[in-house]
Amino acid sequence: MLTPSQQQRLATAAHSAVLCEQSSGLPAEITLAQWALESAWGASAPGNNCFGIKAYPGCQVQRFPTHEVVDGESKTLTLEFAAFDTLQACFEKHARLITCGAPYARAWANFEASKDRFSLINEVAPVYATDPSYASKLRAVISMNEVQVALKLARS
């Protein structure tokens, strides 16, 4: 059960996810689930970076500690992350990463052919996150009633 604050942030994020789905084709369910996991339901989005997008050439940069799984061990590392002027800009960058980024090219091509969201999750998860349970966590978030309701409202 989500708190009222989480539900409010979920509604905002669902709106952004649906806008990105309309422009990129990336399913809003996947974007929203990643948002929930990466930002603790919007509670942690420094510099409007709610996806943990690493710094890239030309972006605003911020440094933060992060938990990563390296060689099967959970470690805390300080890494450089991108900062965004708006939450929507972060959602748009996230959609471009998944739909146009070289690491996800095969997964995206497979999705374009099959439209199978869960196969896309399974192919993207091990590249996107170091958590070996990331794909199952995404599927669990997608199946939540609150997420489904937020997406339905954002699409109406």
BAPAMI-107960 format. One record per residue (C-alpha): residue number from 1; x, y, z. Coordinates in steps of 0.25 Angstrom, whole numbers. Example, Ala and Ser with C-alpha at 12.3 -4.5 7.8 and 13.67 -1.06 7.14 Angstrom:
# residues 2
1	49	-18	31
2	55	-4	29
END
This chain:
# residues 156
1	0	0	0
2	6	13	-4
3	5	26	5
4	-2	38	0
5	11	45	-4
6	15	33	-12
7	2	32	-19
8	3	47	-23
9	17	45	-28
10	12	33	-35
11	1	41	-42
12	12	51	-47
13	21	40	-52
14	10	32	-59
15	7	45	-67
16	21	46	-71
17	22	32	-74
18	10	32	-83
19	15	44	-91
20	28	37	-93
21	21	25	-98
22	14	33	-108
23	26	39	-114
24	36	27	-113
25	28	15	-112
26	34	10	-99
27	23	4	-91
28	19	13	-79
29	18	1	-70
30	33	-1	-71
31	37	13	-70
32	28	15	-58
33	33	2	-51
34	47	7	-53
35	44	20	-47
36	38	14	-35
37	50	5	-32
38	61	15	-36
39	55	27	-28
40	48	20	-17
41	34	24	-22
42	40	38	-25
43	45	41	-12
44	60	41	-17
45	62	48	-30
46	74	58	-28
47	75	67	-40
48	62	62	-45
49	69	49	-48
50	59	38	-44
51	65	27	-52
52	80	27	-47
53	84	31	-61
54	99	32	-61
55	106	45	-66
56	108	46	-81
57	116	56	-89
58	110	70	-89
59	100	67	-77
60	100	74	-64
61	108	65	-54
62	105	62	-39
63	113	52	-31
64	106	42	-21
65	108	29	-14
66	100	17	-20
67	99	3	-16
68	103	-6	-28
69	105	-21	-28
70	119	-24	-33
71	123	-39	-35
72	112	-43	-26
73	115	-34	-15
74	107	-21	-11
75	116	-9	-11
76	115	6	-9
77	122	14	-19
78	122	29	-22
79	118	31	-37
80	115	43	-46
81	100	44	-50
82	93	53	-59
83	85	65	-54
84	72	70	-62
85	65	83	-62
86	51	76	-61
87	46	62	-57
88	40	61	-72
89	54	63	-77
90	59	52	-69
91	47	43	-74
92	51	47	-89
93	65	43	-87
94	62	30	-81
95	53	27	-93
96	64	30	-102
97	74	22	-95
98	65	9	-96
99	59	12	-110
100	72	17	-116
101	84	13	-107
102	94	3	-113
103	93	-6	-100
104	79	-8	-102
105	78	-9	-117
106	76	-23	-118
107	65	-23	-107
108	58	-12	-114
109	58	-18	-128
110	52	-31	-122
111	41	-23	-115
112	38	-15	-127
113	36	-29	-134
114	28	-35	-123
115	22	-24	-114
116	25	-34	-103
117	27	-24	-91
118	32	-35	-81
119	42	-40	-91
120	47	-26	-92
121	48	-25	-77
122	56	-38	-77
123	66	-33	-87
124	68	-19	-82
125	69	-22	-67
126	83	-29	-67
127	88	-17	-75
128	81	-6	-68
129	83	-11	-53
130	93	-19	-45
131	83	-25	-37
132	80	-39	-41
133	66	-38	-37
134	63	-25	-44
135	54	-32	-55
136	45	-39	-45
137	44	-26	-37
138	40	-18	-49
139	29	-28	-52
140	24	-28	-37
141	23	-13	-38
142	15	-13	-51
143	5	-23	-45
144	2	-14	-34
145	-12	-9	-34
146	-8	6	-31
147	1	6	-43
148	-9	1	-52
149	-19	11	-47
150	-9	22	-49
151	-6	18	-63
152	-21	17	-66
153	-24	31	-61
154	-11	37	-68
155	-16	31	-82
156	-30	36	-80
END
